[in-house]
Amino acid sequence: MHERNPYRDNVDFRLLAEAYPPLRPFVVSTSKGTPGIDFKNAEAQRELTQALLHRDFGLEMHSLPNDRLCPPIPNRLDYVLWIQDIVDEVAELDSGAPSVLGIDVGTGASAIYTLLACRLRSNWKMIGTDIDKNSFASAEKNVTANRLQEQITLHLSKPDERIFTPIFENPDKRFSFTMCNPPFYSTFSEAVNSPVIKEFDSFAVCTGAEVEMVTEGGEVGFVRRMILESKELKERCRWYTSLLGKSSSVPPLIEALKEQKVNNYGITELVQSHTKRWVILWSYGDIRLPDVSLMPTFERALRRFHAPAE
């Protein structure tokens, strides 16, 4: 977990419930006699998410549908903090870097990445995209409820349009980064039988809809499409990034970058409790991130995929 993540230490659920009373009915006593939460209870998960956002970020989640993913805040925060690191690294190396403008591809019903990014950095602006009308409507409610319309713009994507349409449609703007938590799977049956969903079965409940978990070609196919689009956009965006749910997705995506002659890329690993995710990033610029920005926790087995410095 990121060194600035306040959830590196265990959450005191009793104190959290005192700060956010709606959580109280869901605080239970664990086998060790300490306060805890039943993570297999979807309602308890939603209240926990809202409690952490309310107490720690002053954010209100006015819309969190039962049939859409409930974002685990420690996990989502880790990705945002890592994005902060690479943005700050570039700012130190390039004094002429523009103001920060990022895109969250597939922002979801909660719009969690855009909310956290803009709450933590008041000078950041974000565009959140989503293809699902129900998720888009829910995201709008959350952005409006937190009065972040000046920082966050939402874009309803059409099924046949390009992933990075907001970048293509704004040729005069230079984007700082893209971020994405893509659908992991190519079919719903793959999702149901996957180790990632079974991981949820062991420790928590997964409330995600098919539109959030399934896409043609799975996460590899989705990120490949982003790589091809980025080849057209080049330096109109400083850093292209995406979360990955499976380590097996890393090799084919590195090969896809090599096929497109992209030699400025890297991999990092995000670990939170029982959950492990990876982030791939690439750039067409000259600035390369130092190894520390790619976090030293990423697996030794993946080190051979880190592009060598030139």
GUFI-603559 format. One record per residue: residue in one letter; x, y, z of N, C-alpha, C, O in turn. Coordinates in steps of 0.05 Angstrom, whole numbers, plus 5000, padded with zeros to 4 digits. Layout:
AXYZXYZXYZXYZ
...
//
This chain:
M501749765000500050005000501850255000503950255012
H500950464986502450704983503150825011501550815029
E505550945012506451045038504751275049504651325073
R503251415031501551635040498651545044496951705051
N498151285040495451185044494851165073496151005087
P492851305084492351305113491251035122491050985146
Y490650855103489450595111491650375112490950135113
R494150465112496250265116495950125143496449885146
D495050285163494350175189491450085189489850205174
N490749895205487949795205486050025212486650185229
V483750015199481650215206480350135233479749905237
D480050335250478550285276475650335270474650555268
F474150105266471350125258469650255279467550375273
R470350225304468750345325468950655323466850785325
L471350755320471651045317470351145291469251365291
L470550985270469351065245466351085248465151275237
A465150895262462250895266461351135283459151235280
E463051215301462451455317462351705300460751885304
A464151715280464251935262462151925241461352135229
Y461151685235459051645215457051445225457251205220
P455051535241453151365254451751155237451150935247
P451051205211449751005195451350745193450250535186
L453950745200455550505198455150335223455750095222
R454250445245454050295270452750025269453749835280
P450449995255449049735255450749515242450149275245
F452849595227454349395211457049335224458549165214
V457649455247460049395261459649145278457849145295
V461248935274460948685288463448625303465548755299
S463348435321465648345336466948115321465647915314
T469548135315470947925301471647695320471147705344
S472847485309473647255325475747325346476147185366
K477147555340479247645359478047835380479447945397
G475447885378474148065397474448365390473848535407
T475448425366475748705358473548785339472348615326
P472949045337470849135319471549075290473849115282
G469648995274470148935246467648975229465649075239
I467848905204465648935185465348665170467348535164
D462848585165462348355149462548435120460648545109
F464848375107465248465080463648305059463648375036
K462248095068460547945050457748065050456047975034
N457248265066454748405067454948655049456348845056
A453548655027453748875007452949145019454149345014
E450849145036450049395048452149495067452649735069
A453449315082455649395100457949515084459149715093
Q458549395061460649505044460049795035461749965035
R457549835027456750105017456950305040457950535035
E456050235064456150415086459050475094459750695102
L460850275092463650315098464850505078466350695086
T464350475053465350655032464450945038466051125037
Q461850975044460851245049462051355075462551595077
A462451185095463651285120466451385116467151605126
L468051235102470851325097470951585080472551765086
L469251595060469251835043468352085060469452305057
H466352045077465252265093467252355113467752595115
R468452175128470252255150472952355140473952555149
D474052215120476852265112477252455089479352565085
F475052495073475352665050473152875047473253045029
G471252875065469053065063467453025037466353215027
L467252775028465752705004463252555011463252395030
E461052614996458552475001457852314976457852414954
M457352054980456651874958453551854957452451674969
H452352044943449452054942448151834925445851774928
S449751724908448751504891450751284889452951314879
L449951054900451650814900449850574895449150434914
P448950524870446950324864447750044873450149974874
N445749894881446149624891447349434869448749244876
D446749504844447649324822450149424808450649354785
R451649594821454149694809456449654830455949624854
L458849664820461149614837461249814860460850054856
C461749714884462149884907465149924911466549724917
P466250164907469150194906470450174934469750324952
P472349994937473949984962475850224963477650244946
I475450394982476950654983479950614985481350754970
P480950445003483950425005485150344978487250444971
N483850154964484950064938484850284917486750334903
R482550424915482250644896484150874902485350994884
L484550934927486251154935489151094927490651274919
D490050844929492750774922493450854893495550964888
Y491550804875492050874847492251174843493951274829
V490451324857490551614856493151724867494251914855
L494051624889496551714901498851664883500751824881
W498851434870501051374851500951564827503051644818
I498551624817498351824796499452094805500852224790
Q498852174830500052414841503052414839504352614832
D504252184846507152154846508352204818510252354815
I507152084798508252124771507852404761509452514746
V505552524768505052804760507052984773508153164761
D507552944799509453104814512253074804513853264803
E512952824796515652774785516052934759518253044755
V514052934742514253084717514453384723516053524709
A512953484743513053764749515853854758516654074752
E517253674772519953734781521953734758523753894757
L521453564739523353534716522653724693524453784677
D520153814692519353984669517754214680515354194685
S519054444684517754674696515654794677513954954685
G515754714652513854814632511354644629509754684612
A511154434647508854264646506254414650506154594667
P504154354635501654504637500154434663501054254677
S497954574668496354504691495254224688495154114666
V494554104710493953814710491053764700489153874711
L490953604679488353524667488553224662490153134646
G486753074675486852784672484252664662482152804663
I484252424652481852284643481652014659483551864661
D479251964669478651704681476751564661474451634659
V477851354648476251204629474650994643475650824657
G471951014640470150834654469850914683470450754701
T469051154687468951264715467051124733467351134758
G465050994722463250834738461150994753461151234751
A459350844766457050974780457951154803456651354809
S460251094815461151254838462851494829463051684844
A464151474806466051684797468251714817469251934822
I469051494830470751514853473551624847474551784863
Y474751554825477351654819477351954814479152094824
T475352054800475252344795474752494821475852704825
L472952384838472352524863474852534881475452744892
L476152314884478552314901480752494890482052644905
A481252474864483352624852482952924855484753074862
C480453014851479853304853479553394882479953634887
R478753224900478553304928481353334939481853524955
L483153164932485953174942487553394930489353504942
R486953464905488453674891486453864878485253814858
S486054094892484054284883484754424856483054544844
N487254394848488054514822487954314799488754384776
W487054074804486853874783484053894770482053964783
K483953814745481353784731481253504719483353404710
M478953384719478553114709476253104690474253244692
I476552914670474352834653473752544659475552374656
G471352484666470552204671468752104649466752234642
T469451874637467851774615466551514623467551364640
D464151464612462851204617460951144594459751324582
I460650894587458950804565456250724574454350704558
D455950684601453350584612451750824622452650974639
K449250854611447651084618446951094648446851314660
N446450864660445650854688448050944705447751094725
S450450844699452750914714453351214710454151354729
F453051314686453551594680451651774696452551974708
A449051704698447151854713447851864743447652064756
S448751634753449551614781452051784786452151924806
A453951774768456451934771455752224771456952384786
E453952314754453052594754452052684781452652904790
K450452514794449352584820451552614840451452804857
N453552444839455752464859457552704855458352834874
V458052774830459653014824458153264833459353444845
T455553274827453953504834453653534864453753754876
A453153304878452753304907455253414921454953534943
N457553374910460053474922461053734910463253824916
R459353864894459954124882462654134868464254324872
L463153924853465753914839465453944809467153864793
Q463254064800462754104771464854274758465254244734
E466154454773468154624761470754474755472354554738
Q471154254770473554094766473053844750474853744736
I470653734751470053484738467953514716465853624720
T468653414692466853404670466353114663468252954663
L463853044658463152764652462352744622461152924611
H463252524610462752474581461452204578462552004585
L459052204566457651944560458651844534458051964513
S460051624534461251514510459251354494457351234505
K459551354468457851194450459250934445461750914445
P457750714440458950454437461050444415462950284417
D460750604394462550584371464650794371466150814351
E464850964391466851174391469451084404469550884417
R471551244400474151174410474351214440472951384452
I476051064453476351074482477151344491476151454511
F479051464477480251724484478851954469480252144462
T476351924463474852134449475352414460475752604445
P475152454487475652724498478352844490478553094487
I480352684486482952784478482852854448483853064440
F481752674432481552724403479852974398480453124379
E477853024414476053254409477053514420475853724416
N479353504434480453754446483353774438485153754454
P483953834412486653844402488354064414490854054414
D487054264426488554494437489354434466490954594478
K488354224478488954164506491153944508491153764492
R492853974527494853774533494153634559493853764580
F493853374558492953214581495353114596497453044585
S495053104623497253014640497352714642499552594643
F495052584644494952294647492252184640490252324639
T492151924635489651774634489851564655491951464662
M487551484666487351264685484951104678483051204666
C485050854685482850674677482850424694484950304700
N480450334702480050074715478349914696475949914699
P479549784676477949664654476549414662477249294682
P474449334647473249074652475348864648476848864629
F475548674667477648474667477248254646479148134636
Y474648194640474047944627472847984599471748194592
S473047764583471947774556469147654554467647714536
T468347484574465647374575464747374604466347374622
F462147364608461047354635461747094649462247094673
S461746874634462446614646465346614656465946504677
E467146754641469846774650469946934676471546864694
A468347144678468347304702467447144726468647154748
V465246994723464146844745466046634755466146574779
N467646514737469446294745472346384750474046224753
S472746644749475546744752476546744780474946754799
P479146724784480346734811479847004824479647014849
V479547214809479047484821476347484834476147594856
I474247384821471647374833471547184856470247234876
K473046954854473146774877474546894900473946834923
E476347074894477747234915475647404930475747424955
F473747514915471547664928469847474945469147544967
D469347234935467647044949468846974977467346934996
S471546964978472846895003472847125024472547075048
F473047365014473447585033471347805032470947955051
A469947825009467948035006466047964984466347764970
V463948124980461948074959462548264936463248504940
C462248164912462548334888459848404877458348224870
T459248654875456648744865456648854837454748974827
G458848804823459248914796457248814776456548574776
A456448984757454748904735456448804712458848854711
E455148664693456648544670458048764654460248724645
V456748994651457949214636460549324649462149434635
E460849274675463249364689465449154688467749224693
M464748904683466748694685467448554659469448414657
V465848604638466248454613466548644589465048834587
T468548594572468948744548470248564527471448364534
E469948624502471148464481474148444484475548654485
G475148204486478048164490479048194518481348174524
G477148244537477948274565479748524569479848694552
E481148534591482748764597485148794577485949014571
V486148574567488348584548487348714522488648894511
G484948634512483848754488483249044492483749204474
F482249124515481549394520483949574521484049794509
V486049494535488449654538489949654511491249864504
R489849444496491049444469489749664452491149804437
R487149694454485749904439486750184448487050364432
M487250214474488250464484491050514473491750744466
I492650304472495450344461495350434432496850614424
L493550314416493350394388492350684385493350834368
E490450764402489551034401491651234410492051444398
S493151154430495251324440497451374419498751584419
K497851174402499751204380499051444362500851574351
E496451494359495651724343495951984359496552194347
L495451974385495452214401498152294410498752534413
K499952094413502752144422502752334447501552274467
E504252554445504752724468502552914475502853094491
R500252874463497953034472497052954500495553094513
C498052724508497752634536500452554546501852404533
R501252644570503952584580504252284588506052154579
W502352184604502551904613499851764608497751864616
Y500051534596497651354592498051134613500151004614
T495951084628496050874649493550704649491450794640
S493750464660491350304664491950094686494049984688
L489950054702489949844723489649574709488249564688
L490749364720490449094709489648904732490748934754
G487848724727486948544748488548274749488348134768
K489948224727491347964725494248004716494748154697
S496147884730498947904722499447784695501347864681
S497747594687498147464661497547664638498247604615
S496347884644495848084623498248254617498448384596
V500248254634502548424631504248354606504748524590
P505048104602506748034579505548114552506948234536
P503048044547501948114520501748414516501948514493
L501348564537501148854535503848984530504049184516
I505848874543508648974538509348914509510649074496
E508548684499509148614471507648804453508648884432
A505248884460503649074444505049344443505049474422
L506149434465507649684466510149664448510749854434
K511549444450513949404434513249404404514749514388
E510949284397510149274369509649554358510049604334
Q508849734376508250014368510750194372510550434370
K513050064378515550214381515550404405516850614404
V513950334425513850494450515950374469515750144477
N517950534476520050434493520250574520522150544535
N518350744525518250884551515750784566513550894563
Y516150574582513850454596514750324622517150304627
G512850254638513550124664511149984676508850014667
I511649824696509649684711509949734741512249744750
T507749764755507949764784505749584795503949504781
E506049524820504249334834502949484857504249614873
L500249454860498749564882497749334899496249164889
V498449334924497549114942496049234965496949414979
Q493649114970492049204993490748955005488948844993
S491648875028490648645042490848395023493048325016
H488548275017488548035000488448104970488547924954
T488348354963487948434935490548534923491948704935
K491248434900493648524886492848604857491448454843
R493748844849493248944823495749054811497749104826
W495849094785498149204771497349454755494949474747
V499149634751498649864735500849874713503249854719
I499949904688501749934666501650234657499450344657
L503950344651503950624641505950644618507850494616
W505350834600507150874578507051174569505151314576
S509051254555509251534548510751564521512451394515
Y510251774507511651844482513652074486514952164468
G513752164511515652384518518352284525518852034527
D520152464530522952394536523352344566525252204574
I521652444583521952414612521352134620519252024614
R523252014634522851744645522751754675524151904688
L520951594686520651584715522951424728523751214717
P523951514751525851354766524451104777522051104780
D526050904783524950654793523150694818521250544821
V523850894834522350924859519451004853517650944868
S519051144830516351224823514650984813512250994813
L516150774805514650534797514350344821513450114817
M515050434845514650294870516250034871516049864853
P517950004891519749774893518249514900519549304901
T515649524904514249274912513349104889512248884893
F513849194864512849034842514448784838516948784842
E513048564829514148304831516848264816517148374794
R518648114828521148054815520647924788522147964769
A518647754786518047614761517347804739517547734715
L516448044745515548234725517748434718517448594699
R520048424732522048624728523148634699523948844689
R523148404686524248394659522548544639523348584616
F520148624648518448774630518749074633517449224618
H520349164652520749454656522649554634524949454632
A521849754619523549854597526149964608526050114628
P528349894596530949984605531250284600530250384580
A532650424618533250714613535150744590536950574586
E534750954575536451004552538651194559540351264543
//
